[in-house]
Amino acid sequence: MARARRRARMAVIDEDIWPQPAVGKKLPPDRSKRIGFSDFVLSGREPFLKVVQKIYDEINAEYGTNEKVPTN
């Protein structure tokens, strides 16, 4: 292909892909309609001691340590 016949495609900017700016000011959320957390979530983490104990035992045996599973 001759150098004179080479053409580069130009990208066309599609203005429709960008949202229009907001007309009004953003309002803060109504905190009275907020859904709170359940008692289970507020109580903290749920330790699965049977699972975690096996992992701690394997690591302690491999590295010669005596780390205890945190319970709180």
SEKE-476880 format. One record per residue (C-alpha): residue number from 1; residue in three letters; x, y, z. Coordinates in steps of 0.001 Angstrom, whole numbers, plus 500000, padded with zeros to 6 digits. Example, Ala and Ser with C-alpha at 12.3 -4.5 7.8 and 13.67 -1.06 7.14 Angstrom:
BEGIN
lolo=1; mivo=ALA; east=512300; north=495500; up=507800 $
lolo=2; mivo=SER; east=513670; north=498940; up=507140 $
***
This chain:
BEGIN
lolo=1; mivo=MET; east=500000; north=500000; up=500000 $
lolo=2; mivo=ALA; east=501398; north=503310; up=499038 $
lolo=3; mivo=ARG; east=502175; north=505798; up=501725 $
lolo=4; mivo=ALA; east=499834; north=508328; up=500165 $
lolo=5; mivo=ARG; east=496846; north=505972; up=500514 $
lolo=6; mivo=ARG; east=497295; north=505271; up=504227 $
lolo=7; mivo=ARG; east=494616; north=506789; up=506377 $
lolo=8; mivo=ALA; east=494203; north=506898; up=510091 $
lolo=9; mivo=ARG; east=490791; north=506667; up=511642 $
lolo=10; mivo=MET; east=489918; north=509466; up=513969 $
lolo=11; mivo=ALA; east=487964; north=508692; up=517097 $
lolo=12; mivo=VAL; east=484652; north=510480; up=517318 $
lolo=13; mivo=ILE; east=483638; north=511662; up=520765 $
lolo=14; mivo=ASP; east=480096; north=510617; up=521538 $
lolo=15; mivo=GLU; east=478685; north=513286; up=523797 $
lolo=16; mivo=ASP; east=475708; north=511116; up=524774 $
lolo=17; mivo=ILE; east=477814; north=508759; up=526879 $
lolo=18; mivo=TRP; east=478465; north=511341; up=529579 $
lolo=19; mivo=PRO; east=475588; north=512196; up=531923 $
lolo=20; mivo=GLN; east=474384; north=515736; up=532081 $
lolo=21; mivo=PRO; east=475435; north=517725; up=535160 $
lolo=22; mivo=ALA; east=472927; north=517832; up=537989 $
lolo=23; mivo=VAL; east=470467; north=520697; up=537870 $
lolo=24; mivo=GLY; east=469893; north=520893; up=541611 $
lolo=25; mivo=LYS; east=472103; north=520547; up=544633 $
lolo=26; mivo=LYS; east=472588; north=517070; up=546124 $
lolo=27; mivo=LEU; east=470579; north=516422; up=549254 $
lolo=28; mivo=PRO; east=472021; north=514554; up=552233 $
lolo=29; mivo=PRO; east=470403; north=511192; up=553054 $
lolo=30; mivo=ASP; east=467532; north=511093; up=555546 $
lolo=31; mivo=ARG; east=469073; north=509381; up=558561 $
lolo=32; mivo=SER; east=465665; north=508656; up=560116 $
lolo=33; mivo=LYS; east=465013; north=506112; up=557333 $
lolo=34; mivo=ARG; east=468327; north=504346; up=557857 $
lolo=35; mivo=ILE; east=468234; north=500610; up=558508 $
lolo=36; mivo=GLY; east=470427; north=499658; up=561449 $
lolo=37; mivo=PHE; east=472665; north=496651; up=561861 $
lolo=38; mivo=SER; east=471326; north=493410; up=563281 $
lolo=39; mivo=ASP; east=472242; north=492290; up=566802 $
lolo=40; mivo=PHE; east=474350; north=489523; up=565269 $
lolo=41; mivo=VAL; east=476476; north=491993; up=563329 $
lolo=42; mivo=LEU; east=476784; north=494339; up=566292 $
lolo=43; mivo=SER; east=477897; north=491493; up=568564 $
lolo=44; mivo=GLY; east=481204; north=491192; up=566706 $
lolo=45; mivo=ARG; east=482929; north=488327; up=564974 $
lolo=46; mivo=GLU; east=481864; north=484700; up=565157 $
lolo=47; mivo=PRO; east=484902; north=482503; up=565844 $
lolo=48; mivo=PHE; east=484773; north=479032; up=564315 $
lolo=49; mivo=LEU; east=487053; north=477414; up=566849 $
lolo=50; mivo=LYS; east=486990; north=473901; up=565360 $
lolo=51; mivo=VAL; east=488219; north=475193; up=562015 $
lolo=52; mivo=VAL; east=490651; north=477783; up=563332 $
lolo=53; mivo=GLN; east=492129; north=475444; up=565962 $
lolo=54; mivo=LYS; east=493232; north=472985; up=563267 $
lolo=55; mivo=ILE; east=494970; north=475773; up=561364 $
lolo=56; mivo=TYR; east=496730; north=477004; up=564509 $
lolo=57; mivo=ASP; east=497797; north=473451; up=565380 $
lolo=58; mivo=GLU; east=499331; north=472929; up=561928 $
lolo=59; mivo=ILE; east=501187; north=476245; up=562016 $
lolo=60; mivo=ASN; east=502399; north=475713; up=565586 $
lolo=61; mivo=ALA; east=503693; north=472245; up=564669 $
lolo=62; mivo=GLU; east=505443; north=473535; up=561544 $
lolo=63; mivo=TYR; east=507134; north=476527; up=563182 $
lolo=64; mivo=GLY; east=507554; north=475210; up=566716 $
lolo=65; mivo=THR; east=505398; north=477930; up=568252 $
lolo=66; mivo=ASN; east=502601; north=477765; up=570818 $
lolo=67; mivo=GLU; east=500186; north=480459; up=569673 $
lolo=68; mivo=LYS; east=496672; north=480304; up=571082 $
lolo=69; mivo=VAL; east=493495; north=480920; up=569106 $
lolo=70; mivo=PRO; east=492137; north=484368; up=569987 $
lolo=71; mivo=THR; east=488660; north=483989; up=571459 $
lolo=72; mivo=ASN; east=487591; north=487601; up=571638 $
***
